[in-house]
Amino acid sequence: MEWSDSLGLALALMLIFEGLMPLFAPQQWRQLFLQLMQLRDGQLRFCGLLCIAAGVILLILL
């Protein structure tokens, strides 16, 4: 399997997971985005950094 195939699979899985919450819990999804809008830029950047770090750690472990 080439890297482009893996990247395509990863993108497809991300889209599937991203679509689960608005499909099954649209009201909670909307509330989540309202709460995210209240965060400062620094807080959002820190959340992004944590997500990236978790992804890198997961890649290393797998």
Secondary structure, DSSP 8 states (H G I E B T S, - for coil): --HHHHHHHHHHHHHHHHHHHHHH-HHHHHHHHHHHHTS-HHHHHHHHHHHHHHHHHHHHH-
